[in-house]
Amino acid sequence: MIANQRLLPERHLDRAAYTDFGGYRGLDAVAADPATARQRLLDTDLTGLGGAHFPLARKVAALLDQPGPRALVCNAAEDEPGSGKDRTLLGRNPHLVLEGALIAAAAIEATDIVLYISEGATDAHQAMSTALAEAAQSPAIHDVNRVRVVSAGAHYVAGEATAAVDAINGGSGKPTGQPPYPTSCGIGRLPTLVANCETLANLPRLVGTPAGHEHPRTRLATVSGAVAAPGVYEVDPSTDTFADLFERAGQITGSGQLKAFQPGGPSSSFLDSRSAATLIDNGAVRAAGSQPGCLAVRVIAADTCIVEICQEITGFFAREQCGQCPPCRMKTQTYHRTIQTIAANKGNWDLLDKLSAVEEFVSDMPRRCSLIDMPTAPLRSARALFPADFAAHIDSGRCRWPQPVHTLTTPGEPSSHTATSPLQGASS
């Protein structure tokens, strides 16, 4: 049996239950034949599921080009508003994540293994602490004593790869820019593989599947916003559509009709109701005009003002830019002031049009991470898909759907396995 065909079991699995489901067999196979496991990682088309979707195989290849010793970081610094998948995964299936991390470490011959977990995710910390203690009692679970846990800060950029390395090295946990890339100079200056928690959780399935066969491909999606049952759901990208996901999440609340959704968190382009039939597949989401990100899916009902949603989004990025890069600070604050003015019925179309000049002005300026680009796609898509919402504020001087203005925040304390509204962050 392949351990955990699905990522999320119905209940929390301790070590005994996990091994009953075939857990740690993949790690045994890797310990017996690390070269084959290494090749599986070099051949996989698995991408980073923290949101960037950088090919795992390319990271591994770059890392193996560097002489050892090497290090591994399991990145569970879940800072995306509305995302709760990593916390849910750690809380309910910690041994799967641990096995995935140990498989990767064995394949790349890592001597230092770090689990980098959001400081506010107390349930996830407790679950992983217990799992480590359980694993340490079994001599068959290789190298578990090399694993250490480091808390990630609450700020948004703490999960960026170089920020994670900086925090683990004792720094402030802010992006340091690339190059050098972590694969050449990471924690303790060792070549380091930084991989998302969910990405590593796929490795037991990957190495446990016979060569030549496709390993199970499910994803974790966090649904928040205008649904009756927000939470973390496991989906099959080959068959499940966003409409299926919304149905599982209890259908649309508010007006009862779907207006729009963001499939990949606040930096992703809006899609309108016609795109609900899109498969929850990376290629399909991109073809529809958005980005899959970490599948932090925000659902927006038909009686909600898109301008005010944009005000939340731009406000979030203006607050969460770390202050290191003047172009990022200037752009994010200009975006937010502009949308604030529009939302207050004091703006005009020329004011919106000037944002393109801001984009051009900062386009070639140095930056240490990609946050500077994040407000662009949601605002551009909002204006293209919902011009009437902007016209109501600009031409009529009155919002079509008066709504209270909320504050978008980074994830907070998890509550069970469900996610809260994106306005309050995420849980898992």
HUBEL-V335233 format. One record per residue. SS is DSSP state (H for helix, E for strand, L for the rest). PHI is phi as a letter, one per 30 degrees, with the letter a starting at -180 (NA if undefined). Layout:
SS;PHI + SS;PHI
This chain:
L;NA + L;d + L;d + L;h + L;e + L;c + L;d + L;c + L;d + L;d + L;b + L;d + L;c + L;d + H;d + H;d + H;d + H;d + H;d + H;d + L;d + L;j + L;d + L;i + H;d + H;d + H;d + H;d + H;d + H;d + H;d + H;d + L;b + H;d + H;d + H;d + H;d + H;e + H;d + H;d + H;d + H;d + H;c + L;d + L;c + L;d + E;c + L;d + L;c + L;d + L;k + L;d + L;h + L;d + E;e + H;d + H;e + H;d + H;d + H;d + H;d + H;d + H;d + H;d + L;d + L;c + L;d + L;d + L;d + E;b + E;b + E;b + E;b + E;d + E;d + E;b + L;d + L;d + L;c + L;d + L;e + L;i + L;c + L;b + H;d + H;d + H;d + H;d + H;d + H;d + H;d + H;c + L;b + H;d + H;d + H;d + H;d + H;d + H;d + H;e + H;d + H;d + H;d + H;d + H;d + H;d + H;d + H;c + L;h + E;d + E;c + E;b + E;b + E;b + E;c + E;c + E;b + E;e + L;d + L;d + L;d + H;d + H;d + H;d + H;e + H;d + H;d + H;d + H;d + H;d + H;d + H;d + H;d + H;d + H;d + H;d + L;d + L;c + L;d + L;d + L;d + L;d + L;i + H;d + H;d + H;d + E;d + E;b + E;c + E;b + E;d + E;c + L;d + L;d + L;d + H;e + H;d + H;d + H;d + L;d + H;e + H;d + H;d + H;d + H;d + H;d + H;d + H;d + L;d + L;j + L;d + L;d + L;i + L;c + L;e + L;c + L;i + L;b + L;d + L;d + L;d + L;e + L;d + L;c + L;a + L;b + H;d + H;h + H;i + L;d + E;e + E;b + E;c + E;c + E;b + E;d + H;e + H;d + H;e + H;d + H;d + L;d + H;d + H;e + H;d + H;d + H;d + H;d + L;c + L;e + L;e + L;j + L;c + L;d + L;d + L;e + L;b + E;c + E;b + E;c + E;b + E;c + E;c + E;b + E;j + L;d + E;b + L;d + L;b + L;d + E;l + E;c + E;b + E;c + E;b + E;c + L;d + L;d + L;b + L;d + E;c + H;d + H;d + H;d + H;d + H;d + H;d + H;d + L;d + L;i + L;i + E;d + L;c + L;i + L;d + L;i + L;b + E;d + E;c + E;a + E;a + E;c + L;d + L;b + L;j + L;d + L;d + L;d + L;d + E;d + E;c + E;c + H;d + H;d + H;c + H;d + H;d + L;d + E;d + L;d + L;b + H;e + H;d + H;d + H;d + H;d + H;d + H;d + L;j + L;b + L;b + L;d + L;h + L;c + L;h + E;d + E;c + E;c + E;c + E;b + E;d + L;d + L;c + L;c + L;d + H;d + H;d + H;d + H;d + H;d + H;d + H;d + H;d + H;d + H;d + H;d + H;d + H;d + H;d + H;d + L;d + L;d + L;i + L;d + L;c + H;e + H;d + H;d + H;d + H;d + H;d + H;d + H;d + H;d + H;e + H;d + H;d + H;d + H;d + H;e + H;d + H;d + H;d + L;d + L;i + L;c + L;c + L;b + H;d + H;d + H;d + H;d + H;d + L;d + H;d + H;d + H;d + H;d + H;e + H;d + H;d + H;c + L;e + L;c + L;d + L;d + L;b + L;c + L;a + L;c + H;e + H;e + H;d + H;d + H;d + H;d + H;d + H;d + H;d + H;d + H;d + H;d + H;d + H;d + H;d + L;b + H;d + H;d + H;d + H;d + H;d + H;d + H;d + H;d + L;d + L;c + L;i + L;a + L;d + L;d + L;b + L;e + L;b + L;d + L;d + L;c + L;b + L;d + L;b + L;d + L;e + L;c + L;d + L;d + E;b + L;h + L;c + E;c + L;c + L;d + L;e + H;d + H;d + H;c + L;j + L;b + L;b + L;a
